[in-house]
Amino acid sequence: MHDERRRIEERVERVHTQRVKPAIYAASVPFTVEAWQAPGEPVPFEEAAAAPYVPFAMDTPWGPPWGTTWFRMHGRVPAEWAGRRVEAVIDLGFVGDWPGNQAEALVHLTDGTPLKAVNPLNQYVPVGNPVRGGEVIDYLVEAASNPDILADNFSKVTPLGDVLTAGDKPLYTFRRADLAVLDEEVFHLDLDLQVLRELMVHLGEHEPRRHEILHALDRAMDAVDLDDVSGSATAVREILAPVLARPAHASAHTVSGVGHAHIDSAWLWPIRETKRKTSRTFSNVTALADEYEDFIFACSQAQQYEWVRDNYPQVWERIKKAVEKGQWVPVGGMWVEADGNLPGGEAVARQFVHGKRFFIENLGIETKGVWLPDSFGYNAAYPQLAKLAGNEWFLTQKISWNQTNRFPHHTFWWEGIDGTRIFTHFPPIDTYNARFSGVEMDRAVRNYQEKGVGTRSLAPFGWGDGGGGPTREIMERARRLADLEGSPKVVIEHPDEFFAKARAEYEDAPVWNGELYLELHRATYTSQARTKQGNRRSEHRLREAELWATTAALHAPGYAYPYEKLDRLWKTVLLHQFHDILPGSSIAWVHREAEAEYARVAEELEALTAQAVTALGAGDARVFNTSPRDRAEVVRTSEGAPVYVEVPANGSAPLTPAEPPHPVTVDGLTLDNGLVRVEIAEDGTLASVRDLAADREVLGDQGNLLRLHTDLPNYWDAWDVDKHYRNRYTDLLDAESVTVVEAGPLVGAVRVERSFGKGSRITQTITVRAGSRRIDFETDIDWHEAEKFLKAGFPIDVRAAHSSAEIQFGHVQRPTHTNTSWEAARFEVSGHRWVHVGEPGYGVAVINDSTYGHDVSRTVREDGGTTTTVRLSLVRAPRIPDPEADQGKHRLTYALLPGATIEDAVAEGYALNLPLRVADAAGAPEPVVSVEGEGVTVEAVKLADDASGDVVVRLYESGGGRARGVLRTGFPLAGAHITDLLERPLSEAATDGDGVPVTLRPFEVQTLRLAVGKR
C-alpha cells in the first residue's frame, strides 16, 4: 500500500476547519444592541439596568482598559426555528483563545438573573432546546474590557497593569451578537473529528490503530457533502462510529478527570475583577452541571465562594444545589491557594482553619485534601499541618515546571520535617487546565512514573488561571475517551475517589522527604519587597493583638474579645498570601492595593492591641513582650531614651532600668559590648567581628558586603532569577559617609550612607546594644534601579556542611555543596526569620525582619580555612508585569548573631520581628501561659473561635529534637484537650494544677484547648 498519510491528514484538516466547524451554527439572526459605558469601577445590576443606553453597531471599538460596558440585547427567535436548539452567540472581539486575561462578560436576564458567561472558548448562551419560535429574548450583558497583559508573551514592558497608567483607548472590536441554531449533528461530528485526528497523530507510525483511523477519516471525508455539511453529517458520523467504538486495552492507563477552573485570586487583574471572574465561571459551571449529569467540578479557595455568596446570591444558590447533587466538590480546605513557601506557620494553620470551617458551615462539607496545583514550591511543614487539619491527601502540579531535574514520582508519600506523611499525587498530564487533547493524553501516559505498580492518574480539566472552567466540548471529549482503543481511559470522578483508588493499589508508594522545591520562580522569594514586608509584619501584629486581647479578656472586667475584627483581619492577610500576590508576580494594581491593605491592617491591629493593653488599667509605663522567650535587652522609651530591661515571655514588666552585663564602648569605628567587638571599615563594610566569649573571628572576609547584580532572567521577569545573574555585579564600596551616631553606654551605632546606580541610595545604621551579641543593620533603601538584584553578604569563618533555614514550625537543612544537580539547582532558596550555619561547637545566624530569599555557598581560602557565605536577597527590579516593581523607599532590618545555636536563632528571630512594646498600663497580670522546659515554643495564644471562653495555645518543638516541658497558665485551669487545628478535641490532656505536661517529637505541632476555671 502506498503511504498517503500526508494527503489524507491535510485533507481532513482542511475539511474539518473550513467546512465542518463553520457549519456548527446552521442559521443566525442578529440582536439589536445598545450600549452604556459605566464610569469608573463596576456598578450593580440595578444601576446598569436604569442607565441610558445608545444604539451600538457590530464592528465598533469598545472597552477602555479595565472598563465595564453594559450591552442591552434584544432579539426574536424566527418562527421557522420552532423545535430546534437555539443559542445566543456573542463575540466581544476576543483575542486568541485564552479566556482569562481579556474581554469577558456575564449575561443576565432583564430581572437581574445571571445566566452564563461568554469568553473566547465559550461564546454561547442557551436560549431553548427546543424553542417554540417567535420568542422575544432580552439580555443585559456586563462586559469587562480587561487588557491582554500576556500580549507579546511577557516580552515587553506595558503600562496596562494599572488603571492609573493604562489610558482610555478602546481595546476590543465587537464582532458578533446573534441568535443562532446549533446543528447538534454537526457539533458532534466536529468532536468526533477532533478526538480521532488528535489520537491518530499521537500514535506511533508502526501502530495499526493509527492507520485504521487514518483510512476511516479518509472515507468519512468522501461522505461529506461540501455544499450541505449538515445534511451529510449523520452519514459521516456513521462511518466514524466503528473506530470510535473500539474499546481500550485492558491494561490502558486510567485518567480520572475532575472538572476545574483555576482562578487566580489576583494576578494579571485586580482582586475586584476576580470577584466578577468567580461569578462568570461559576455561572458557566452550574449551567454545564445542568446539561451533563456525569459532570463533577472540584473548586477550592473559600474566599472565592464567600465573594459569590455575598455578591451573587443567585449563583450561590445554584452552587449549593450542585453540591447537594454531588456535581460540585469543594476541595483544598484553604482560604486561598496560598504561596507554598512564604506564609508563616500560624498563617498556614489559619488558611486551613478558615477554609475548612467555611465549607463545613456553609455547605456541610469537610474537605479531605489539599489542592495546590500552582504554588511555586511547597514547604516541608505541609504534611503535618494538612493532617492536623483533617486532610488525607495532597495534590500539586507545578513541580512539572522544574528547570533542571525531573521529579521522580507522580504518586508518592510526602514526609514532612516532623515525620508526618501524606499521600500525594502530581498529575503526569502536566497541566491543571487539561482539555483531554491528544497531546495531553499521550503525555499523561508517557510521563507517568509509576507504570507497573500504579494504573491511574488525575487530570484537572477546564480552562483556567483567569477562570473559564470546563466546557461542553471538553465533556464531549471525555465521553469519547471513556473507553477508546489507543488512548488512556477517562473517567469523571470525585478527587476523593481517585485518591482512595490510587492509594489502594499503591499503598507502598515511594517516600519523598522534605520540601518540594520548585527549580524555577526563585525570584518570588524577593520580588515586591513591600508586599512581603506587609505580610510579615501583619502576621506578627496579629499574634500580638491576639495575645494581649486574650490577656485582657481574662483579666479586665468588661473587656470584649474582638472575635469579628480579628476574623476579618486574618482573612484579609490570608487573601494576600495568594500565590500570585505574596510572591510579587502580579500587576502593579494588585501590589499597590496590597500595600494599602497592609497599612489598614496595621492601623487596625495597632488599635486593637492598644485597646487591650489599656483595658488592663491605667498606670506607669510597662514593657510588653509578645515573643515566646524571656528577654533582657535595650528598649527605647516614648521619648527615645534607651533603657535596659528584663521582660518575661508572653508577659510584661515595669519600664524599670536593669543593670546590663557590660556597657557599649565606641572607639573610632569599633563597637564593643564585652560580648562582640565590631570593626567597621572606612568603606562601611565589616572589617572584623570578634566573638569575645568564644575568642574567635567570625568573618572570613568583608562582612555586610552589598552587591548589585545585573538581573535579566530568560523569561518571567518577576518570577525568575537565573543562575547567570551571579556573573555580573558591582560591589557597593564607595561610602559617602561613615559616622558614629550613638556612643554608648547602652547603644553603639554607626551610620553608613551610599549612593549608586540611577539615583539610588542606601542608609544603614549598624548597631550594637548592651547585653546582646546581635549586630543589627537597620537599612533604608531609596531604590531606582531596573533589572538589578541587591544582596547583602556575610562570609562566615565556619566549615558548614549544611545551612539551616527557618520555615513554618521548624527549619530545614540544605547542603552547602553542589555535588549533584539537585543541590546545584538550589542556588536561591527561601527561609523565614533566620538562616544558621555552623560547624561542630560553633554557629552563626543571620536574622531578618522581612526578607525571604537567600543563598549559601562555600569556598576554601588560601590559608586552608573554609568560608561559608550567607547572602540575603534584599530587593529586585523586574519590569514585567509591573514596570515600577520595588521602585521607591524600603525600610528593613537584618542582623548577624555570632556564637548562635539553633535555639538562639529561634529566640532572636522572634525578638527582631516582635519588638518590645512600651505602653502605660497598671500592674499587668502574669503571662496567660508560660513554658518550663527547653524547645517548647508558643506560637499562638488566643480565645477559642467558638466564643466559649476557652484559651487556645499552639505549641511546637523548634530545635529539631525531642522536648518535654510544662505549660503553665496565668489563670485557673479547669481542664485541657489536645485538638486539631480547627480546635476540635482529639484527646484529653493531663493537667497538674495550673500546668499541662507537654511532650513533643522533633518539630511536632500541638494545639491545646484550655478551659478557664473560676477564680
PEQUICOR-V140666 format. One record per residue. SS is DSSP state (a for helix, b for strand, c for the rest). PSI is psi in whole degrees, -180 to 180 (* if undefined). OMEGA is omega in whole degrees, -180 to 180 (999 if undefined). Layout:
SS	PSI	OMEGA
SS	PSI	OMEGA
This chain:
c	137	178
c	150	180
c	106	-179
c	25	-176
a	-45	-176
a	-45	-179
a	-46	-176
a	-45	-178
a	-41	179
a	-37	178
a	-47	-179
a	-42	-179
a	-43	-177
a	-46	-179
a	-40	-179
a	-52	-174
a	-34	-173
a	-14	-178
a	-49	-175
a	-53	-177
a	-46	179
a	-17	-177
a	1	-179
c	-39	175
b	115	-169
b	-34	-177
b	155	-179
b	154	171
b	144	-175
b	151	168
c	155	163
b	127	-170
b	138	170
b	159	-174
b	151	172
b	124	179
b	115	179
b	134	178
c	129	175
c	-133	-174
c	163	180
c	151	-179
c	159	177
c	160	-180
a	-43	-176
a	-40	179
a	-40	179
a	-38	-178
a	-30	-178
c	1	-175
c	160	177
c	124	-179
c	153	177
b	153	180
b	145	-177
b	130	-178
c	149	175
c	159	-178
c	24	176
c	132	175
b	145	179
b	162	166
c	91	170
c	160	-180
c	129	177
c	16	180
b	172	175
b	123	175
b	129	175
b	133	178
b	130	173
b	123	-176
b	132	180
b	130	179
b	165	177
b	132	178
c	122	179
c	142	-178
a	-34	-177
a	-8	178
a	0	-178
c	134	178
c	-3	-178
c	170	180
b	116	-176
b	141	179
b	152	167
b	134	-180
b	122	-173
b	124	175
b	106	-177
c	-2	-173
c	40	-175
c	146	178
c	124	-177
c	-160	-177
c	6	179
c	121	-173
c	-9	-166
c	-20	-168
c	55	180
c	-157	180
b	137	175
b	159	179
b	150	173
b	125	-177
b	129	180
b	152	162
c	167	-176
c	-14	176
c	4	178
c	-2	-180
c	121	175
b	132	180
b	-62	-171
b	156	177
b	160	172
b	141	177
b	179	-172
c	-34	-176
c	14	-176
b	67	-169
c	3	-173
b	155	170
b	121	-179
b	135	176
b	-45	178
b	147	177
b	93	0
c	166	176
c	161	178
c	-29	-174
c	135	-179
c	0	-179
c	144	176
b	131	-178
b	121	177
b	130	180
b	153	163
b	123	-172
b	119	177
b	108	-175
b	128	179
b	125	179
b	67	179
c	135	-177
c	154	180
c	85	-180
c	-26	-179
c	-4	177
a	145	-177
a	15	170
a	45	178
a	27	-178
c	-10	-176
c	145	175
c	137	-178
c	142	175
a	1	-172
a	-8	-176
a	7	177
c	135	179
c	-23	-179
c	-19	-176
c	-2	-170
c	-18	-177
c	-172	-176
c	18	179
c	131	179
c	142	-175
c	-26	-169
b	159	175
b	116	-177
c	126	-174
c	-33	-171
b	137	169
b	94	-172
b	156	158
b	134	-174
b	152	177
b	122	175
b	119	175
c	100	-172
a	-33	-180
a	-40	177
a	-39	176
a	-47	-179
a	-34	175
a	-42	177
a	-45	180
a	-39	176
a	-47	-179
a	-42	179
a	-52	-175
a	-45	-177
a	-43	179
a	-47	-177
a	-38	176
a	-45	-176
a	-50	-172
a	-14	178
c	4	170
c	150	180
c	149	-178
c	-20	179
c	-6	-176
c	123	176
a	-34	-178
a	-38	179
a	-43	-177
a	-32	175
a	-46	179
a	-42	-179
a	-50	-176
a	-29	173
a	-40	178
a	-37	179
a	-45	178
a	-37	180
a	-39	180
a	-32	176
a	-29	-176
a	-10	-179
c	124	172
c	107	-176
c	-19	178
c	-8	-179
c	70	-179
a	-42	-179
a	-45	-177
a	-26	-178
a	-3	-173
a	-42	-178
a	-44	-180
a	-39	179
a	-43	-179
a	-34	178
a	-35	177
a	-36	-177
a	-17	-174
a	-44	-178
a	-40	-179
a	-24	175
a	-17	-178
a	-10	-179
c	121	-177
c	155	178
c	158	176
c	151	-179
c	-31	-178
c	9	-177
c	143	176
c	146	178
b	126	175
b	118	177
b	108	-178
b	133	177
b	119	177
b	143	-172
c	149	174
c	89	-179
c	116	179
b	105	176
c	126	-176
c	-16	165
c	148	176
c	-95	178
c	19	177
c	158	-179
c	170	-180
a	-39	-178
a	-32	179
a	-31	177
a	-36	178
a	-40	178
a	-35	178
a	-40	180
a	-42	-180
a	-40	-178
a	-51	-178
a	-44	-176
a	-29	173
a	-44	179
a	-42	-176
a	-45	-180
a	-32	175
a	-40	179
a	-35	178
a	-34	177
a	-30	-176
a	-31	-175
c	108	-177
c	-25	-179
c	4	-178
c	135	175
c	131	-175
b	123	177
b	131	-176
b	130	-179
c	-167	172
c	86	180
a	-32	179
a	-41	-178
a	-36	174
a	-43	-179
a	-40	177
a	-45	-179
a	-44	180
a	-43	-174
a	-25	-173
a	-22	-177
c	70	-173
a	-31	180
a	-39	176
a	-38	179
a	-41	179
a	-36	178
a	-38	177
a	-45	-178
a	-38	177
a	-41	179
a	-35	176
a	-45	180
a	-36	-180
a	-8	-179
c	10	180
c	-23	179
b	125	-172
b	106	172
b	136	179
c	172	171
c	-46	177
c	27	178
c	158	-179
c	-44	170
c	168	171
c	89	-171
b	162	170
c	145	-175
c	-6	-176
c	-39	-164
c	-35	179
c	144	179
c	169	-176
a	-47	-180
a	-34	178
a	-41	177
a	-41	177
a	-44	-178
a	-28	173
a	-45	179
a	-43	-178
a	-52	-176
a	-37	180
a	-52	-177
a	-40	-179
a	-37	178
a	-47	-178
a	-37	180
a	-47	-173
a	-32	-174
a	-26	-176
a	-3	179
c	24	-177
c	130	169
c	116	-178
c	151	-176
c	-9	-174
b	159	176
b	125	-174
b	97	-177
c	71	-175
c	-27	-163
c	10	177
c	162	-168
c	59	-175
c	160	-171
b	127	-176
c	158	-173
c	3	173
c	-11	-175
a	-46	-177
a	-46	-179
a	-47	-178
a	-38	178
a	-45	180
a	-40	180
a	-20	176
c	4	177
c	19	-179
c	153	-178
c	-17	-177
b	165	-177
b	135	178
b	134	173
b	160	178
c	-29	-165
a	-20	-179
a	-18	177
a	-14	-179
a	5	-178
c	136	-176
c	-30	-171
c	-56	-172
c	143	176
c	125	179
c	135	-168
c	-6	-176
c	156	167
c	-29	173
b	125	-172
b	167	170
b	129	178
b	123	-178
b	127	-179
c	-177	-174
c	-21	-179
c	-6	-178
c	-9	177
c	139	178
b	144	176
b	139	-178
b	127	-168
b	144	177
b	141	-179
b	99	-171
c	125	-179
c	-9	178
c	-13	172
c	34	173
c	149	171
c	12	176
c	48	-175
b	154	175
c	14	179
c	38	175
c	165	179
a	-42	-179
a	-37	179
a	-43	-179
a	-39	176
a	-43	-179
a	-39	-179
a	-39	-179
a	-46	-178
a	-42	-176
a	-31	-168
c	117	-173
c	-15	-172
c	21	180
b	138	179
c	-23	178
c	-25	175
b	156	-175
c	3	-172
b	153	175
b	167	-177
b	147	177
b	106	172
b	120	-175
b	142	-180
c	151	-180
b	142	-174
c	-166	-168
b	-61	174
b	19	-179
c	-166	-174
c	-63	174
b	-171	-180
c	156	177
c	167	178
a	-30	178
a	-40	179
a	-41	178
a	-39	178
a	-37	175
a	-46	-179
a	-40	180
a	-40	-180
a	-27	-178
c	5	-178
c	-34	-177
c	77	-171
c	125	-179
c	136	178
c	-9	-178
c	154	167
c	154	179
b	140	179
b	127	174
b	130	176
b	121	-178
c	163	178
c	138	179
a	-31	176
a	-38	179
a	-43	178
a	-50	-176
a	-36	177
a	-44	-180
a	-42	-179
a	-40	179
a	-39	-179
a	-37	-178
a	-10	-174
c	52	-178
c	-34	-179
c	39	177
c	155	-179
c	164	-177
b	131	170
b	122	-177
b	133	174
c	-166	-173
c	151	169
b	90	-174
c	125	177
c	122	-179
c	56	180
c	168	174
c	35	-178
a	-21	180
a	-11	179
a	-9	173
a	-11	-171
c	-37	-174
c	146	-179
c	66	-174
a	-34	-179
a	-34	175
a	-45	-180
a	-41	178
a	-39	177
a	-40	178
a	-50	-177
a	-47	-178
a	-38	-180
a	-43	179
a	-43	-178
a	-34	176
a	-35	176
a	-42	176
a	-45	-178
a	-47	-179
a	-42	-180
a	-42	-179
a	-50	-175
a	-28	173
a	-38	177
a	-43	178
a	-47	-179
a	-39	-179
a	-33	-179
a	-27	-169
a	-10	-177
c	106	180
c	136	178
c	-10	180
c	133	179
c	122	179
c	131	-174
c	66	-177
a	-54	-173
a	-41	-180
a	-44	179
a	-39	178
a	-47	-179
a	-41	-179
a	-39	176
a	-44	-178
a	-34	176
a	-45	180
a	-41	179
a	-40	177
a	-44	-176
c	1	170
c	5	177
b	151	-167
c	7	167
c	1	175
c	-67	-178
c	-38	178
c	-12	177
c	26	-173
c	18	-178
c	175	178
c	168	-176
a	-42	-178
a	-44	-178
a	-46	-176
a	-31	174
a	-46	179
a	-35	179
a	-43	179
a	-39	178
a	-40	179
a	-44	179
a	-37	177
a	-42	178
a	-41	178
a	-44	180
a	-44	-179
a	-44	-180
a	-42	-178
a	-37	175
a	-41	180
a	-42	180
a	-42	179
a	-44	179
a	-41	179
a	-41	-179
a	-45	-180
a	-43	180
a	-36	-179
a	-20	179
c	-8	176
c	148	180
c	147	179
c	-158	-179
c	169	-179
b	136	176
b	163	178
b	130	-177
b	129	-177
b	109	-178
c	-8	-176
c	163	-176
c	13	179
c	145	171
c	147	-177
b	140	171
b	106	-174
b	175	180
b	131	175
b	156	180
b	141	176
c	174	178
c	-23	177
c	-5	178
c	1	-179
c	138	179
b	140	178
b	135	176
b	122	-175
b	163	175
b	127	-174
b	134	180
c	160	178
c	138	177
c	26	-175
b	-165	-177
b	168	179
b	157	177
b	150	176
c	69	-177
c	123	-178
c	135	172
c	165	-178
c	117	178
c	154	-178
c	-27	-177
c	134	178
c	163	175
c	130	174
b	147	179
b	122	180
b	101	-174
c	-119	177
c	27	178
b	126	179
b	131	-174
b	125	176
c	19	179
c	-16	177
c	-42	177
b	151	173
b	121	-174
b	122	177
b	122	-179
b	128	-178
c	166	180
c	-24	179
c	4	176
c	-6	175
c	174	177
b	119	178
b	-31	-179
b	143	168
b	114	-177
b	122	174
b	105	-173
c	-31	179
c	-40	-180
c	-11	-179
c	56	178
b	152	175
b	136	-177
c	-36	-172
b	148	174
b	-3	-180
b	-167	179
b	129	179
b	157	-176
b	46	177
b	116	178
b	122	-176
b	127	-178
b	114	-177
b	146	165
b	135	-169
c	89	176
c	95	-180
c	167	-180
c	-27	-173
c	165	172
c	68	-170
c	-49	-177
c	-22	-175
c	-40	-165
c	145	160
c	122	-178
c	155	-170
a	-26	-177
a	-7	177
a	-28	-176
a	-18	-169
a	-17	-177
c	121	-174
b	166	174
b	128	174
b	132	-177
c	92	-174
c	-4	-179
c	92	179
b	132	176
b	-35	179
b	146	174
b	108	-166
b	135	172
b	126	-179
b	-16	171
b	138	-172
b	31	176
c	-178	2
c	-12	-179
c	-28	-178
b	132	170
b	130	-174
b	143	178
b	132	179
b	132	180
b	128	-180
b	136	-179
b	148	168
b	152	-175
b	169	171
c	-133	-175
c	52	178
c	16	179
b	154	178
b	147	173
b	128	173
b	123	180
b	137	172
b	114	-179
b	121	-168
b	134	171
b	132	-178
b	154	179
c	136	174
c	4	-175
c	137	174
c	-6	-176
b	132	178
b	117	-175
b	146	177
b	90	178
b	120	-165
b	124	172
b	125	-178
b	128	169
b	104	-162
b	124	-180
c	30	-179
c	164	175
c	133	178
c	48	178
b	162	-176
b	120	-177
b	128	179
b	153	174
b	121	-172
b	143	176
b	100	176
b	114	-170
b	135	-175
c	69	173
c	150	174
c	90	-175
c	124	176
c	-26	-179
b	163	169
b	154	175
b	126	-179
b	134	178
b	135	169
b	-165	180
c	122	176
c	41	177
b	-154	177
b	161	176
b	149	175
b	136	178
b	135	179
b	146	176
c	-6	178
c	173	178
c	49	-178
c	-38	-176
c	170	178
a	-25	179
a	-43	178
a	-40	-179
a	-32	-179
c	-18	-180
c	52	-179
c	-12	171
c	128	-174
b	171	-179
b	154	173
c	171	-178
c	-106	-169
c	-15	-177
b	156	171
b	136	-177
b	134	172
b	148	-179
b	172	172
b	167	-179
c	122	177
c	-12	-178
b	137	178
b	164	180
b	141	178
b	145	171
b	123	-170
b	152	-180
b	163	179
c	-1	-178
c	3	-179
c	160	-178
c	-41	-177
b	146	175
b	168	172
b	153	180
b	130	180
b	167	-177
b	137	173
b	157	176
b	127	-178
c	168	179
c	-27	179
c	2	179
c	-13	179
c	162	-180
b	134	173
b	125	175
b	117	-174
b	126	174
b	126	179
b	124	175
b	139	175
b	117	-173
b	-48	-175
b	149	177
b	-179	178
c	57	176
c	159	-178
c	-6	-180
c	126	10
c	-6	180
c	109	-177
c	-21	-177
c	24	-177
c	129	174
c	1	180
c	144	177
b	-153	-168
b	141	176
b	144	174
b	123	-178
b	165	178
b	136	169
b	168	-171
b	154	174
b	131	-179
b	96	179
c	155	176
c	37	-172
c	134	165
c	174	174
a	-41	179
a	-38	176
a	-42	-180
a	-42	178
a	-49	-177
a	-46	-178
a	-27	174
a	-44	174
a	-44	-175
a	-44	-179
a	-35	-177
a	-14	179
c	75	-179
c	147	175
c	139	-179
b	131	176
b	126	-180
b	157	176
b	128	179
c	157	174
c	175	179
c	106	-174
c	151	179
c	170	177
c	161	-177
c	147	177
c	-45	175
b	152	172
b	161	-174
b	131	170
b	119	-178
c	145	-177
c	150	174
c	-17	178
b	117	-174
b	130	178
b	121	-179
b	-34	-178
b	143	174
b	125	-174
b	169	169
b	150	-179
c	144	-176
c	-21	-178
c	8	177
c	26	179
c	-18	-175
c	-8	175
c	151	177
b	133	179
b	130	-180
b	128	176
b	125	-179
b	159	169
b	160	175
b	122	-167
c	-8	-175
c	-15	-177
c	12	177
c	-178	178
c	149	-178
b	141	174
b	140	179
b	-174	177
b	130	174
b	115	178
b	146	-180
b	147	176
c	23	179
c	159	178
c	129	-176
b	121	-178
b	-4	-180
b	163	-178
b	147	175
b	146	166
b	132	-175
b	172	169
c	-176	-178
c	-26	-179
c	13	174
c	25	176
c	130	-175
b	136	172
b	-40	179
b	158	177
b	139	179
c	140	177
c	147	176
c	154	180
b	87	-177
c	-115	179
c	22	-177
b	157	176
b	112	176
b	137	-177
b	131	173
b	125	-176
b	138	170
c	171	-180
c	125	177
c	18	179
c	138	174
b	134	180
b	135	178
b	124	179
b	135	175
b	118	-171
b	122	177
b	137	-177
b	124	179
c	177	179
c	145	179
c	*	999
